[in-house]
């Protein structure tokens, strides 16, 4: 499966959240098993060290619903600009299977009120 491209706009100093449903062959993928985990990171460049991690969770694993978020305290501390990100579903029992779900750019828009 090829990752979908989805570009994000995140307002600096504000909470950000994205909820999506993982599907396989047109149907919601059951990811309720404890071995399925989710991870997502932002980096200023693909090669940059010190990534910023999104908070990820299963909202409804049986129906493939997951959440990716960035709290306002984290976005406040980030420099405005364009970052690269991706979101992966993986088998945490040994990384035997990794599925990149989304990838793209995340633009942090500078806040005015602070």
KOLZA-878506 format. One record per residue: x, y, z of N, C-alpha, C in turn; residue in one letter; residue number from 1. Coordinates in pm, 1 decimal. Layout:
<n_east=X | n_north=Y | n_up=Z | ca_east=X | ca_north=Y | ca_up=Z | c_east=X | c_north=Y | c_up=Z | residuo=A | num=NUM>
...
This chain:
<n_east=84.7 | n_north=-117.3 | n_up=0.0 | ca_east=0.0 | ca_north=0.0 | ca_up=0.0 | c_east=89.3 | c_north=123.8 | c_up=0.0 | residuo=X | num=1>
<n_east=59.8 | n_north=218.4 | n_up=-85.4 | ca_east=132.6 | ca_north=344.4 | ca_up=-91.9 | c_east=68.0 | c_north=444.7 | c_up=2.2 | residuo=X | num=2>
<n_east=151.1 | n_north=518.9 | n_up=74.4 | ca_east=99.8 | ca_north=619.2 | ca_up=167.4 | c_east=26.6 | c_north=729.7 | c_up=93.0 | residuo=X | num=3>
<n_east=-80.5 | n_north=777.0 | n_up=152.4 | ca_east=-153.1 | ca_north=890.6 | ca_up=96.0 | c_east=-77.6 | c_north=1018.2 | c_up=130.3 | residuo=X | num=4>
<n_east=-81.2 | n_north=1114.9 | n_up=42.2 | ca_east=-19.6 | ca_north=1245.2 | ca_up=69.7 | c_east=-129.3 | c_north=1338.7 | c_up=120.7 | residuo=X | num=5>
<n_east=-100.8 | n_north=1400.0 | n_up=235.5 | ca_east=-195.8 | ca_north=1492.5 | ca_up=295.8 | c_east=-115.5 | c_north=1599.8 | c_up=366.8 | residuo=X | num=6>
<n_east=-124.9 | n_north=1723.3 | n_up=318.9 | ca_east=-50.9 | ca_north=1832.9 | ca_up=378.2 | c_east=-132.4 | c_north=1895.5 | c_up=490.6 | residuo=X | num=7>
<n_east=-63.5 | n_north=1925.2 | n_up=601.3 | ca_east=-127.6 | ca_north=1978.9 | ca_up=720.7 | c_east=-94.8 | c_north=2126.1 | c_up=739.4 | residuo=X | num=8>
<n_east=-187.8 | n_north=2199.1 | n_up=797.2 | ca_east=-162.8 | ca_north=2335.4 | ca_up=843.2 | c_east=-193.4 | c_north=2336.0 | c_up=992.1 | residuo=X | num=9>
<n_east=-92.6 | n_north=2372.1 | n_up=1071.4 | ca_east=-104.6 | ca_north=2372.8 | ca_up=1216.5 | c_east=-79.9 | c_north=2514.3 | c_up=1265.2 | residuo=X | num=10>
<n_east=-172.0 | n_north=2566.8 | n_up=1341.8 | ca_east=-156.0 | ca_north=2701.4 | ca_up=1396.7 | c_east=-68.4 | c_north=2695.4 | c_up=1520.4 | residuo=X | num=11>
<n_east=41.5 | n_north=2770.6 | n_up=1518.3 | ca_east=132.4 | ca_north=2775.8 | ca_up=1632.1 | c_east=55.6 | c_north=2823.4 | c_up=1755.5 | residuo=X | num=12>
<n_east=74.7 | n_north=2756.9 | n_up=1867.9 | ca_east=8.4 | ca_north=2795.7 | ca_up=1991.9 | c_east=-132.5 | c_north=2742.3 | c_up=2007.1 | residuo=X | num=13>
<n_east=-177.7 | n_north=2660.6 | n_up=1912.2 | ca_east=-312.6 | ca_north=2603.3 | ca_up=1919.1 | c_east=-302.6 | c_north=2451.1 | c_up=1919.7 | residuo=X | num=14>
<n_east=-405.7 | n_north=2387.4 | n_up=1972.8 | ca_east=-412.9 | ca_north=2241.9 | ca_up=1969.4 | c_east=-447.7 | c_north=2197.8 | c_up=1826.8 | residuo=X | num=15>
<n_east=-385.9 | n_north=2088.6 | n_up=1783.1 | ca_east=-413.4 | ca_north=2031.6 | ca_up=1651.1 | c_east=-454.0 | c_north=1886.5 | c_up=1670.6 | residuo=X | num=16>
<n_east=-553.7 | n_north=1841.2 | n_up=1596.9 | ca_east=-593.8 | ca_north=1700.3 | ca_up=1601.8 | c_east=-649.3 | c_north=1658.9 | c_up=1466.2 | residuo=X | num=17>
<n_east=-618.5 | n_north=1536.7 | n_up=1429.0 | ca_east=-667.4 | ca_north=1477.5 | ca_up=1305.6 | c_east=-712.6 | c_north=1335.8 | c_up=1338.9 | residuo=X | num=18>
<n_east=-831.6 | n_north=1301.8 | n_up=1296.8 | ca_east=-883.8 | ca_north=1166.8 | ca_up=1318.3 | c_east=-908.8 | c_north=1105.3 | c_up=1181.6 | residuo=X | num=19>
<n_east=-869.9 | n_north=979.0 | n_up=1164.8 | ca_east=-890.8 | ca_north=913.6 | ca_up=1036.8 | c_east=-920.9 | c_north=766.2 | c_up=1056.2 | residuo=X | num=20>
<n_east=-975.6 | n_north=707.2 | n_up=952.5 | ca_east=-1009.9 | ca_north=565.4 | ca_up=953.6 | c_east=-917.5 | c_north=491.4 | c_up=858.9 | residuo=X | num=21>
<n_east=-851.1 | n_north=389.3 | n_up=911.5 | ca_east=-761.9 | ca_north=305.0 | ca_up=831.5 | c_east=-848.2 | c_north=201.6 | c_up=759.9 | residuo=X | num=22>
<n_east=-835.2 | n_north=196.3 | n_up=628.1 | ca_east=-912.3 | ca_north=99.6 | ca_up=549.9 | c_east=-818.7 | c_north=9.3 | c_up=471.5 | residuo=X | num=23>
<n_east=-866.6 | n_north=-111.2 | n_up=448.2 | ca_east=-794.0 | ca_north=-208.4 | ca_up=367.9 | c_east=-895.3 | c_north=-274.6 | c_up=276.0 | residuo=X | num=24>
<n_east=-870.4 | n_north=-268.4 | n_up=146.2 | ca_east=-963.8 | ca_north=-321.4 | ca_up=46.6 | c_east=-1103.1 | c_north=-261.3 | c_up=61.3 | residuo=X | num=25>
<n_east=-1110.9 | n_north=-132.8 | n_up=94.8 | ca_east=-1237.9 | ca_north=-61.5 | ca_up=103.6 | c_east=-1313.1 | c_north=-75.3 | c_up=234.3 | residuo=X | num=26>
<n_east=-1263.1 | n_north=-159.0 | n_up=325.5 | ca_east=-1330.9 | ca_north=-178.3 | ca_up=454.1 | c_east=-1239.5 | c_north=-133.9 | c_up=567.6 | residuo=X | num=27>
<n_east=-1300.3 | n_north=-90.7 | n_up=677.3 | ca_east=-1222.8 | ca_north=-49.3 | ca_up=794.6 | c_east=-1135.0 | c_north=-164.6 | c_up=841.5 | residuo=X | num=28>
<n_east=-1008.6 | n_north=-135.2 | n_up=870.4 | ca_east=-913.4 | ca_north=-236.9 | ca_up=916.0 | c_east=-921.7 | c_north=-248.9 | c_up=1068.2 | residuo=X | num=29>
<n_east=-939.0 | n_north=-369.5 | n_up=1117.1 | ca_east=-943.4 | ca_north=-393.7 | ca_up=1260.8 | c_east=-800.5 | c_north=-388.9 | c_up=1314.6 | residuo=X | num=30>
<n_east=-771.0 | n_north=-285.3 | n_up=1392.5 | ca_east=-637.7 | ca_north=-268.6 | ca_up=1451.9 | c_east=-646.7 | c_north=-275.2 | c_up=1604.5 | residuo=X | num=31>
<n_east=-750.2 | n_north=-344.0 | n_up=1653.6 | ca_east=-771.8 | ca_north=-349.6 | ca_up=1798.6 | c_east=-671.2 | c_north=-438.5 | c_up=1871.0 | residuo=X | num=32>
<n_east=-603.0 | n_north=-528.5 | n_up=1800.8 | ca_east=-503.5 | ca_north=-614.4 | ca_up=1865.2 | c_east=-396.5 | c_north=-527.8 | c_up=1931.5 | residuo=X | num=33>
<n_east=-352.6 | n_north=-569.1 | n_up=2048.7 | ca_east=-257.0 | ca_north=-487.9 | ca_up=2124.4 | c_east=-123.5 | c_north=-470.7 | c_up=2052.4 | residuo=X | num=34>
<n_east=-91.5 | n_north=-557.4 | n_up=1957.7 | ca_east=36.0 | ca_north=-544.2 | ca_up=1887.6 | c_east=35.4 | c_north=-431.4 | c_up=1783.7 | residuo=X | num=35>
<n_east=-81.8 | n_north=-385.1 | n_up=1739.7 | ca_east=-86.9 | ca_north=-273.4 | ca_up=1644.5 | c_east=-64.9 | c_north=-142.9 | c_up=1719.5 | residuo=X | num=36>
<n_east=34.2 | n_north=-66.0 | n_up=1675.3 | ca_east=65.5 | ca_north=63.6 | ca_up=1735.1 | c_east=73.3 | c_north=168.7 | c_up=1625.1 | residuo=X | num=37>
<n_east=74.3 | n_north=293.6 | n_up=1666.6 | ca_east=75.4 | ca_north=406.8 | ca_up=1573.3 | c_east=188.3 | c_north=500.3 | c_up=1614.2 | residuo=X | num=38>
<n_east=256.9 | n_north=555.8 | n_up=1514.6 | ca_east=361.1 | ca_north=655.1 | ca_up=1542.9 | c_east=361.3 | c_north=759.2 | c_up=1432.0 | residuo=X | num=39>
<n_east=397.1 | n_north=881.8 | n_up=1469.8 | ca_east=403.6 | ca_north=991.2 | ca_up=1372.6 | c_east=505.3 | c_north=1093.6 | c_up=1421.8 | residuo=X | num=40>
<n_east=584.2 | n_north=1146.6 | n_up=1330.1 | ca_east=686.3 | ca_north=1245.1 | ca_up=1364.6 | c_east=690.4 | c_north=1357.2 | c_up=1262.1 | residuo=X | num=41>
<n_east=736.9 | n_north=1473.5 | n_up=1309.8 | ca_east=764.8 | ca_north=1589.2 | ca_up=1224.8 | c_east=914.5 | c_north=1615.3 | c_up=1228.7 | residuo=X | num=42>
<n_east=970.1 | n_north=1656.6 | n_up=1117.6 | ca_east=1110.9 | ca_north=1697.2 | ca_up=1112.3 | c_east=1121.4 | c_north=1818.5 | c_up=1020.0 | residuo=X | num=43>
<n_east=1216.5 | n_north=1907.1 | n_up=1049.5 | ca_east=1233.9 | ca_north=2025.6 | ca_up=964.5 | c_east=1283.5 | c_north=1986.7 | c_up=825.6 | residuo=X | num=44>
<n_east=1363.1 | n_north=1882.0 | n_up=817.1 | ca_east=1404.5 | ca_north=1823.0 | ca_up=689.6 | c_east=1400.2 | c_north=1671.3 | c_up=708.0 | residuo=X | num=45>
<n_east=1403.4 | n_north=1598.1 | n_up=599.7 | ca_east=1401.3 | ca_north=1452.7 | ca_up=609.1 | c_east=1521.5 | c_north=1398.4 | c_up=686.3 | residuo=X | num=46>
<n_east=1634.5 | n_north=1469.2 | n_up=679.5 | ca_east=1757.3 | ca_north=1424.0 | ca_up=744.5 | c_east=1775.2 | c_north=1478.5 | c_up=885.7 | residuo=X | num=47>
<n_east=1690.2 | n_north=1569.3 | n_up=929.7 | ca_east=1707.1 | ca_north=1634.9 | ca_up=1060.1 | c_east=1699.3 | c_north=1535.2 | c_up=1175.2 | residuo=X | num=48>
<n_east=1780.5 | n_north=1559.8 | n_up=1276.7 | ca_east=1774.2 | ca_north=1480.1 | ca_up=1398.8 | c_east=1680.2 | c_north=1550.2 | c_up=1495.9 | residuo=X | num=49>
<n_east=1645.1 | n_north=1483.2 | n_up=1602.3 | ca_east=1557.6 | ca_north=1544.9 | ca_up=1702.0 | c_east=1418.0 | c_north=1571.4 | c_up=1651.3 | residuo=X | num=50>
<n_east=1347.8 | n_north=1466.4 | n_up=1606.9 | ca_east=1211.7 | ca_north=1488.2 | ca_up=1556.2 | c_east=1115.1 | c_north=1527.0 | c_up=1667.5 | residuo=X | num=51>
<n_east=1006.7 | n_north=1588.1 | n_up=1627.9 | ca_east=896.1 | ca_north=1617.8 | ca_up=1719.8 | c_east=790.1 | c_north=1511.8 | c_up=1696.1 | residuo=X | num=52>
<n_east=747.1 | n_north=1444.2 | n_up=1800.0 | ca_east=648.4 | ca_north=1337.2 | ca_up=1784.4 | c_east=507.0 | c_north=1390.0 | c_up=1803.7 | residuo=X | num=53>
<n_east=417.2 | n_north=1345.7 | n_up=1718.5 | ca_east=275.1 | ca_north=1367.2 | ca_up=1740.4 | c_east=229.4 | c_north=1270.6 | c_up=1849.5 | residuo=X | num=54>
<n_east=122.6 | n_north=1302.9 | n_up=1918.6 | ca_east=57.1 | ca_north=1210.1 | ca_up=2008.8 | c_east=-39.0 | c_north=1129.0 | c_up=1923.1 | residuo=X | num=55>
<n_east=-33.0 | n_north=997.3 | n_up=1933.3 | ca_east=-119.8 | ca_north=911.3 | ca_up=1852.4 | c_east=-196.3 | c_north=815.6 | c_up=1942.4 | residuo=X | num=56>
<n_east=-315.4 | n_north=776.6 | n_up=1897.3 | ca_east=-393.4 | ca_north=679.9 | ca_up=1974.2 | c_east=-495.5 | c_north=610.2 | c_up=1884.6 | residuo=X | num=57>
<n_east=-539.1 | n_north=494.3 | n_up=1932.7 | ca_east=-650.4 | ca_north=424.0 | ca_up=1869.5 | c_east=-777.5 | c_north=477.4 | c_up=1934.2 | residuo=X | num=58>
<n_east=-866.0 | n_north=533.2 | n_up=1855.3 | ca_east=-993.0 | ca_north=583.5 | ca_up=1905.8 | c_east=-1095.2 | c_north=470.8 | c_up=1909.5 | residuo=X | num=59>
<n_east=-1099.4 | n_north=393.2 | n_up=1803.3 | ca_east=-1189.3 | ca_north=278.2 | ca_up=1790.0 | c_east=-1117.0 | c_north=175.5 | c_up=1704.1 | residuo=X | num=60>
<n_east=-1035.2 | n_north=92.0 | n_up=1769.0 | ca_east=-951.0 | ca_north=-2.3 | ca_up=1697.1 | c_east=-1026.5 | c_north=-99.7 | c_up=1609.6 | residuo=X | num=61>
<n_east=-1141.7 | n_north=-146.1 | n_up=1655.2 | ca_east=-1218.9 | ca_north=-241.9 | ca_up=1575.1 | c_east=-1261.4 | c_north=-184.1 | c_up=1441.5 | residuo=X | num=62>
<n_east=-1285.1 | n_north=-53.3 | n_up=1439.2 | ca_east=-1328.4 | ca_north=13.6 | ca_up=1316.1 | c_east=-1216.5 | c_north=96.1 | c_up=1252.3 | residuo=X | num=63>
<n_east=-1091.3 | n_north=73.4 | n_up=1295.4 | ca_east=-976.0 | ca_north=136.6 | ca_up=1233.4 | c_east=-961.8 | c_north=285.6 | c_up=1255.5 | residuo=X | num=64>
<n_east=-1027.6 | n_north=341.4 | n_up=1356.2 | ca_east=-1022.9 | ca_north=486.5 | ca_up=1379.0 | c_east=-904.7 | c_north=521.2 | c_up=1468.6 | residuo=X | num=65>
<n_east=-818.4 | n_north=610.2 | n_up=1417.3 | ca_east=-701.7 | ca_north=654.9 | ca_up=1493.5 | c_east=-698.5 | c_north=807.0 | c_up=1500.7 | residuo=X | num=66>
<n_east=-618.8 | n_north=856.5 | n_up=1593.3 | ca_east=-605.5 | ca_north=1000.4 | ca_up=1612.7 | c_east=-457.3 | c_north=1038.0 | c_up=1616.1 | residuo=X | num=67>
<n_east=-427.6 | n_north=1154.5 | n_up=1560.8 | ca_east=-292.9 | ca_north=1211.8 | ca_up=1563.2 | c_east=-309.1 | c_north=1356.3 | c_up=1609.0 | residuo=X | num=68>
<n_east=-236.1 | n_north=1396.3 | n_up=1713.8 | ca_east=-254.6 | ca_north=1531.8 | ca_up=1764.9 | c_east=-122.4 | c_north=1594.3 | c_up=1808.1 | residuo=X | num=69>
<n_east=-126.7 | n_north=1725.5 | n_up=1824.2 | ca_east=-13.4 | ca_north=1804.1 | ca_up=1871.0 | c_east=-70.3 | c_north=1908.8 | c_up=1966.0 | residuo=X | num=70>
<n_east=-34.6 | n_north=1902.1 | n_up=2094.5 | ca_east=-91.2 | ca_north=1997.6 | ca_up=2189.4 | c_east=-34.1 | c_north=2138.6 | c_up=2170.7 | residuo=X | num=71>
<n_east=-108.4 | n_north=2236.3 | n_up=2218.9 | ca_east=-67.3 | ca_north=2376.0 | ca_up=2200.9 | c_east=69.1 | c_north=2405.8 | c_up=2264.7 | residuo=X | num=72>
<n_east=100.8 | n_north=2340.5 | n_up=2374.7 | ca_east=230.8 | ca_north=2364.4 | ca_up=2439.3 | c_east=345.1 | c_north=2324.2 | c_up=2346.2 | residuo=X | num=73>
<n_east=324.7 | n_north=2220.9 | n_up=2268.0 | ca_east=426.7 | ca_north=2175.1 | ca_up=2173.3 | c_east=434.1 | c_north=2267.6 | c_up=2053.0 | residuo=X | num=74>
<n_east=318.5 | n_north=2302.9 | n_up=1995.8 | ca_east=320.6 | ca_north=2388.6 | ca_up=1876.3 | c_east=372.0 | c_north=2529.2 | c_up=1909.4 | residuo=X | num=75>
<n_east=349.2 | n_north=2576.4 | n_up=2032.9 | ca_east=400.4 | ca_north=2707.8 | ca_up=2074.4 | c_east=552.6 | c_north=2709.6 | c_up=2069.0 | residuo=X | num=76>
<n_east=615.1 | n_north=2600.4 | n_up=2110.3 | ca_east=760.6 | ca_north=2593.3 | ca_up=2117.3 | c_east=826.9 | c_north=2570.4 | c_up=1981.5 | residuo=X | num=77>
<n_east=748.4 | n_north=2537.3 | n_up=1880.7 | ca_east=804.9 | ca_north=2509.9 | ca_up=1748.2 | c_east=820.9 | c_north=2638.7 | c_up=1667.4 | residuo=X | num=78>
<n_east=924.1 | n_north=2642.0 | n_up=1585.8 | ca_east=946.9 | ca_north=2754.6 | ca_up=1496.3 | c_east=848.9 | c_north=2746.0 | c_up=1379.7 | residuo=X | num=79>
<n_east=788.5 | n_north=2858.9 | n_up=1345.8 | ca_east=697.5 | ca_north=2860.4 | ca_up=1231.0 | c_east=775.2 | c_north=2822.0 | c_up=1105.6 | residuo=X | num=80>
<n_east=709.0 | n_north=2749.6 | n_up=1016.1 | ca_east=774.0 | ca_north=2707.2 | ca_up=892.5 | c_east=716.1 | c_north=2576.3 | c_up=843.0 | residuo=X | num=81>
<n_east=785.6 | n_north=2516.3 | n_up=747.6 | ca_east=738.6 | ca_north=2393.1 | ca_up=685.1 | c_east=822.7 | c_north=2275.2 | c_up=733.0 | residuo=X | num=82>
<n_east=753.9 | n_north=2169.4 | n_up=771.1 | ca_east=815.6 | ca_north=2046.3 | ca_up=820.1 | c_east=770.3 | c_north=1930.7 | c_up=732.5 | residuo=X | num=83>
<n_east=838.0 | n_north=1819.4 | n_up=744.3 | ca_east=797.5 | ca_north=1693.5 | ca_up=681.0 | c_east=740.9 | c_north=1604.9 | c_up=791.3 | residuo=X | num=84>
<n_east=641.7 | n_north=1523.6 | n_up=758.2 | ca_east=586.3 | ca_north=1432.6 | ca_up=857.6 | c_east=542.5 | c_north=1303.4 | c_up=791.0 | residuo=X | num=85>
<n_east=527.5 | n_north=1199.6 | n_up=871.8 | ca_east=457.7 | ca_north=1080.2 | ca_up=827.9 | c_east=389.7 | c_north=1014.3 | c_up=946.9 | residuo=X | num=86>
<n_east=295.1 | n_north=928.4 | n_up=916.2 | ca_east=213.9 | ca_north=856.6 | ca_up=1014.5 | c_east=217.6 | c_north=709.9 | c_up=976.2 | residuo=X | num=87>
<n_east=256.8 | n_north=624.5 | n_up=1072.5 | ca_east=270.5 | ca_north=481.8 | ca_up=1043.8 | c_east=190.8 | c_north=396.9 | c_up=1142.0 | residuo=X | num=88>
<n_east=141.0 | n_north=287.6 | n_up=1091.0 | ca_east=78.9 | ca_north=181.3 | ca_up=1169.6 | c_east=180.3 | c_north=67.8 | c_up=1167.6 | residuo=X | num=89>
<n_east=213.2 | n_north=13.6 | n_up=1285.1 | ca_east=315.0 | ca_north=-91.2 | ca_up=1287.0 | c_east=284.5 | c_north=-197.8 | c_up=1391.6 | residuo=X | num=90>
<n_east=342.5 | n_north=-313.0 | n_up=1369.1 | ca_east=329.4 | ca_north=-425.6 | ca_up=1460.2 | c_east=437.7 | c_north=-410.7 | c_up=1566.4 | residuo=X | num=91>
<n_east=400.0 | n_north=-370.9 | n_up=1686.6 | ca_east=496.6 | ca_north=-342.2 | ca_up=1792.2 | c_east=557.0 | c_north=-467.7 | c_up=1854.8 | residuo=X | num=92>
<n_east=515.4 | n_north=-583.9 | n_up=1809.4 | ca_east=573.2 | ca_north=-707.7 | ca_up=1862.2 | c_east=703.9 | c_north=-742.2 | c_up=1791.0 | residuo=X | num=93>
<n_east=761.9 | n_north=-646.7 | n_up=1723.0 | ca_east=889.9 | ca_north=-671.2 | ca_up=1657.2 | c_east=905.1 | c_north=-600.5 | c_up=1524.3 | residuo=X | num=94>
<n_east=822.3 | n_north=-500.6 | n_up=1496.7 | ca_east=828.1 | ca_north=-427.8 | ca_up=1369.2 | c_east=825.8 | c_north=-523.0 | c_up=1250.2 | residuo=X | num=95>
<n_east=746.2 | n_north=-628.9 | n_up=1259.8 | ca_east=737.6 | ca_north=-724.9 | ca_up=1150.4 | c_east=655.6 | c_north=-672.4 | c_up=1034.6 | residuo=X | num=96>
<n_east=572.9 | n_north=-570.7 | n_up=1062.1 | ca_east=493.8 | ca_north=-508.8 | ca_up=956.3 | c_east=480.7 | c_north=-360.2 | c_up=986.1 | residuo=X | num=97>
<n_east=513.6 | n_north=-276.8 | n_up=888.5 | ca_east=500.5 | ca_north=-132.3 | ca_up=900.0 | c_east=421.8 | c_north=-83.7 | c_up=779.5 | residuo=X | num=98>
<n_east=316.3 | n_north=-5.2 | n_up=804.9 | ca_east=234.1 | ca_north=50.8 | ca_up=698.6 | c_east=236.3 | c_north=202.2 | c_up=714.0 | residuo=X | num=99>
<n_east=296.8 | n_north=270.6 | n_up=617.0 | ca_east=293.4 | ca_north=416.7 | ca_up=619.7 | c_east=157.5 | c_north=459.0 | c_up=564.9 | residuo=X | num=100>
<n_east=79.1 | n_north=526.3 | n_up=648.9 | ca_east=-56.9 | ca_north=565.4 | ca_up=611.8 | c_east=-60.8 | c_north=700.7 | c_up=542.6 | residuo=X | num=101>
<n_east=6.6 | n_north=798.9 | n_up=600.9 | ca_east=6.6 | ca_north=936.0 | ca_up=549.0 | c_east=147.4 | c_north=991.2 | c_up=548.1 | residuo=X | num=102>
<n_east=170.2 | n_north=1085.7 | n_up=459.5 | ca_east=294.6 | ca_north=1161.3 | ca_up=459.4 | c_east=268.2 | c_north=1293.6 | c_up=390.2 | residuo=X | num=103>
<n_east=354.4 | n_north=1389.7 | n_up=417.1 | ca_east=339.3 | ca_north=1518.9 | ca_up=352.2 | c_east=413.3 | c_north=1627.2 | c_up=426.3 | residuo=X | num=104>
<n_east=369.3 | n_north=1749.4 | n_up=404.8 | ca_east=428.1 | ca_north=1862.2 | ca_up=475.6 | c_east=332.2 | c_north=1908.6 | c_up=584.4 | residuo=X | num=105>
<n_east=389.6 | n_north=1963.5 | n_up=688.2 | ca_east=311.8 | ca_north=2024.4 | ca_up=795.8 | c_east=361.7 | c_north=2167.0 | c_up=809.5 | residuo=X | num=106>
<n_east=277.0 | n_north=2262.1 | n_up=780.1 | ca_east=313.6 | ca_north=2402.9 | ca_up=790.1 | c_east=267.0 | c_north=2455.8 | c_up=924.5 | residuo=X | num=107>
<n_east=361.8 | n_north=2506.3 | n_up=1003.3 | ca_east=330.0 | ca_north=2570.8 | ca_up=1130.6 | c_east=315.4 | c_north=2719.0 | c_up=1101.1 | residuo=X | num=108>
<n_east=192.8 | n_north=2771.8 | n_up=1118.3 | ca_east=166.7 | ca_north=2913.7 | ca_up=1091.2 | c_east=188.5 | c_north=2993.3 | c_up=1219.2 | residuo=X | num=109>
<n_east=267.8 | n_north=3098.6 | n_up=1209.0 | ca_east=305.3 | ca_north=3182.4 | ca_up=1322.7 | c_east=182.7 | c_north=3242.4 | c_up=1387.8 | residuo=X | num=110>
<n_east=179.7 | n_north=3235.8 | n_up=1520.3 | ca_east=68.5 | ca_north=3297.7 | ca_up=1592.9 | c_east=95.1 | c_north=3446.2 | c_up=1616.2 | residuo=X | num=111>
<n_east=-8.6 | n_north=3522.4 | n_up=1627.9 | ca_east=1.5 | ca_north=3665.6 | ca_up=1655.2 | c_east=-24.7 | c_north=3691.6 | c_up=1803.8 | residuo=X | num=112>
<n_east=-131.6 | n_north=3633.8 | n_up=1855.5 | ca_east=-168.1 | ca_north=3652.6 | ca_up=1995.2 | c_east=-87.9 | c_north=3557.4 | c_up=2080.9 | residuo=X | num=113>
<n_east=-4.8 | n_north=3612.6 | n_up=2170.3 | ca_east=76.1 | ca_north=3529.3 | ca_up=2259.5 | c_east=105.2 | c_north=3599.4 | c_up=2389.6 | residuo=X | num=114>
